[in-house]
Amino acid sequence: MDLSNSSPVITDPVAISQQLLGGLPSNLMQFSVMPGGYSSSGMNVGVSRLKIEEVLVNGLLDAMKSSSPRRRLNVAFGEDNSSEEEDPAYSAWMAKCPSALASFKQIVASAQGKKIAVFLDYDGTLSPIVDDPDKAVMSPVMRAAVRNVAKYFPTAIVSGRSRNKVFEFVKLKELYYAGSHGMDIMASSANHEHSAEKVTKSLLQVVSGIEGATVENNKFCVSVHYRNVAEKDWKLVARLVNEVLEAFPRLKVTNGRMVLEVRPVIDWDKGKAVEFLLQSLGLNDSENVIPIYIGDDRTDEDAFKVLRQRNCGYGILVSQVPKETEAFYSLRDPSEVMEFLNFLVRWKKHSV
Ligand SMILES: O=P(O)(O)OC[C@H]1O[C@H](O[C@H]2O[C@H](CO)[C@@H](O)[C@H](O)[C@H]2O)[C@H](O)[C@@H](O)[C@@H]1O
């Protein structure tokens, strides 16, 4: 299948599902309800809708605090990285999760004669984290790097944002897009979309009095951002979100990078989205396909885990601080992601 000549922009979830799902095993098409609202990975901080208690609010609050680790700065994006090499904790962590740049030769050696498929998260991976989610633009050089990668490898973006929104940022028709943590490639989602609209309205109402709190409707998931909220108010945000969810038994909340992500209680995540895309795109041959998934967030861990379990391909975590991860390799920030993508293109050009 010549993916570079196909028409990959996923414009309608139902249509694409019908197009992609033809021939897929029926279990891939099922949504199943997870008891208690916890994600299958156990990495997310799932909050049961049934127990809106102090202890859970505090649990969520702890997760909110730990999602804002000390931030390093990024040279390529106009910031200063000078003290990076001196952090012993980071160096120790790198021994377990080595740099994908330093390990590039090993990565491509294992891909000789095989097909690489590239999966990319958006926020924090292709664009640096910024205070205003609407301003998380992708730099022209990063766009060029992603475009080049897509010329040589089937490439998909798997984002927590809605497909439309992430496409507005990326603007590349030659990619595949999975939005709402992969839910935005699925059919039968009308109910989830409706719930997202309703819960967005309620969340907007309750957080309207909290300075800095914003709500973003990602079609099937809804983000409540607290990056710009004073830390003293985080507990209030957690409490209000939990209270709203009491009226939405089919929704749960997980914690991302200073964002509470309200999503359907279904057995679907970025890992399942990657499996779905590999199968749909005819790339399910784990002997001959090496999927590379690059992401920075807890939700990306589901995809890293899938690659580990399949024993094929590599998860690459983008992080400037040591983190527990299922990824094999690491990159510090979006500028290193860009370098890695450029390396891949250069290697491919010279290996044909
Ligand atoms: O899966 P992703 O593409 O990484 O999407 C996850 C969330 O990303 C966005 O929020 C994050 O980036 C914002 C812009 O840099 C930042 O302000 C926010 O604090 C981060 O959590 C997006 O706005 C969310 O809706 C996504 O769920």
The ligand as a Gaussian input file, in Angstrom:
#p B3LYP/6-31G(d) Opt

LIG

0 1
 O       -2.367000      14.499000      23.529000
 P       -1.888000      15.905000      23.378000
 O       -1.821000      16.365000      21.959000
 O       -0.592000      16.138000      24.120000
 O       -3.042000      16.780000      24.116000
 C       -3.148000      16.788000      25.569000
 C       -3.689000      18.120000      26.020000
 O       -2.867000      19.089000      25.339000
 C       -3.245000      20.465000      25.473000
 O       -2.958000      20.901000      26.805000
 C       -1.555000      20.913000      27.090000
 O       -0.907000      21.880000      26.223000
 C       -1.351000      23.262000      26.409000
 C       -0.638000      24.122000      25.364000
 O        0.764000      23.975000      25.425000
 C       -1.043000      23.690000      27.875000
 O       -1.482000      25.041000      28.086000
 C       -1.762000      22.729000      28.848000
 O       -1.385000      23.065000      30.191000
 C       -1.318000      21.278000      28.557000
 O       -2.047000      20.365000      29.372000
 C       -4.705000      20.661000      25.116000
 O       -5.066000      22.023000      25.312000
 C       -5.602000      19.720000      25.923000
 O       -6.953000      19.885000      25.512000
 C       -5.162000      18.295000      25.612000
 O       -5.969000      17.390000      26.351000

